């Protein structure tokens, strides 16, 4: 029964992270094509409802017996900080320019809160390693299938377009490929099998580069670095990682049909548009280096000005699109500032600080891959997506905290030592 609950919880959490606002009605859409929001037709509503159902199972388990060593633990301070932030942002609909327009975003925040709290409750009395195993297995399988679809689409289109699939944009795919890389490192860290998982991780990085997403690629580097640092990976394993990853990337570049597309993507998106871009004439013959930001600098300036005009409480939920300044600012902190003001920023900072405190206190059992994925999403949210697109940041923080239990041994430390059966805890801890 425990295996079934852990598998179901991991699968639901993975689908929640990966699905976004996607629904079957989006099939066949072109890249960046607009579609009307229909909450009932989108998977996220039903995913969250399944998570709430499993939360009731977790509460039932808590009522029947005390916690045992190795089981997931609730984190009241983090949950309270998260609900405080989401609650305030939802309450800001009271002073937004168009309350009816903002109702959709209220629904977004409600789903984020329900999923995070539901996961924390559903994980109660469940073996934390099994929950993480199920989550990352679902993430790797799903993103692996997306990677195959993207490669087939890219090669079928002649290799000239930016990589994207199923109606999503390149920035979204870059984030998903980052999760593929970190998921592969998760299994390498805990299970070994470097010959399998390191090439998979390297493939995820290559595909992220093929999307041309500069912010997403930088976030992946930061996420992987955090994963290795938090996991305290020994030097010999780091050298093995670098060696196998270099071999895998070199093989893809030199001997696969993706080599030319990868070279074009790096030269165009990462070199010319970042280091030597000039508006007009495509940068030809320019000696003045400029950074191409896809128009984000305009959105950033508008969001900053809106925040300055309403510094304390912000202009209200979804005020940025309601005032026709853009769909969203493409920066999490600027979005919170312009719509929630300094109060919203302080509440968001409280969430991040509370997670860092929990991570420090529970550092002996902290999973590097889950923390690294949270860092990936946090940095990626500074150049792409809106508040709901950052949902996985909040869920990953909750997941990393509740699943941080000591005693699990990584692959480089060998198999676990024999020990007695775990005994019930009488400390009264949730």
Secondary structure, DSSP 8 states (H G I E B T S, - for coil): -HHHHHHHHHHHHHHHHHHTT-BGGGTT--TT------GGGBHHHHHHHHHHHHHHHHHHHHHHS--BTTBB---HHHHHHHHHHHHHHHHGGGGSS-HHHHHHHHHHHHHHHHHHHHHHHHTBTSBHHHHHHHHHHHHHHHHHHHHHHHHHHHHHTTT-S----TT--HHHHHHHHHHHHHHHHHHHHHH--HHHHHHHHHHHHHHHHHHT-HHHHHHHHHHHHHHHHHTT--HHHHHHHHHHHHHHHHHHHHHSTHHHHHHHHIIIIIIIHHHS--TTGGGTT--S-----TTHHHHHHHHHHHHHHTTTT-S-TTHHHHTTS-S--S-HHHHHHHHHHHHHHHHHHHHHHHHHHHHHHTGGG--HHHHHHHHHHHHHTTTS--TGGGHHHHHHHHHHHHT--TT---GGG-S--------B--S---
